[in-house]
Amino acid sequence: MRIARFSIDGNVAFGAVEGEGTVESGALVLDIIKGIPYGDFELSGTKVPLSKVRLLPPVLPNKVVAIGRNYAEHAAELGNEVPEVPVAFFKPTTSVIGSGDAIEYPSFSEELHHEAELAVVIGRMCREVPRERVKDVIFGYTCANDVTARDAQKREKQWARAKGFDTSCPLGPWVETDLDPSDLTLQCTVNGEQRQLGRTSDMIRSIEDLVVHITEAMTLLPGDVILTGTPAGVGPLNVGDEVAVTIEGIGTLTNKVIKRG
């Protein structure tokens, strides 16, 4: 099931996406969910065309835990070794935007890069999750773009500003709850030109590895997000560009880059 978060007439709700096609096609409708979608929920039967609502980030996480250098070719293209243990960092809630929202080019950077990623959405509070129970704590999967101020990342020892600035974490367009994430095609285009093309099967550490590793240290809450790393092909974004992340079985996350002002 595809679960979207949206606003209509000033109200925010979740809905199940029905139909086939893209966000722009006009063929999709939302069956509004009673309450929130974590755990058991009911569909209201009240349906609205997706074209009549504003899509929001599919979740508003308490925290986004991102993993760096989880694809060997990406680590190599930036001159880095594959780390011995997963490299984790945070992106704040204020970095999260949805499909169709603008990425604001930060004033402290002159080298903004796209990083297409599969995002894992947590469905229940969990800590110290054993490997055999990882699937039980996952709500679903969505597309993500770990937008990075590469020059700031290079000159600053911590990545907080380079990867945590406002609008640096596009998520969407919705969460797919019924998906095998082990071998999916992941693609990024800029202005229609392909920049990244990879498969989730090329991850160094699996989703199970990452959930076990992260929850050894911290509690994850419903709606929290794990970014699983990016394949090779990262590159520059400029003001006016349209960047799209497409993941097999999920959909396409699209954002335009604007000047912060």
Buried (B, 14 or more C-beta within 10 A) or exposed (E): BBBBBBEBEEEEBBBBBBEEEEBEEEBBBBBBBEEBBBEEBEBBEEBBEBEEBEBBBBBBBBBBBBBBBBBBEBBEBBEEEBBEEBBBBBBBBEBBBBBBBBBBBBEEBEBBBBBBBBBBBBBBEBEEBEEEEBEEBBBBBBBBBBBBBBBBBEEEEEBBBBBBBBBBBBBBBBBBBEBEBEEBEBBBBBEEEEBBBBBBEBBBBBBBBBBBBBBEEEEBBBBBBBBBBBBBBBBEBEEEBBBBBBBBEBBBBBBBBBEBE
